């Protein structure tokens, strides 16, 4: 997964895979998702990311697997 932030447009792009995007869906005014040919999530775009997603504070925490 990659997170890219474009400060000139205050846009965050979160890439979950490198598959080819077939369709983009508008979820809300500032949130878009990109899907592959099987309907799987490829990426998500967040506009006005500082205000809408608190992009200035990003953390990653991996939880243990349950057996």
Secondary structure, 3 states (H helix, E strand, C coil): CEEEEECCCCEEEEECCCCCCCEEEEEECCEEEEECCCCCEEEEEEECHHHHHCCCCCCCCCCCCCC
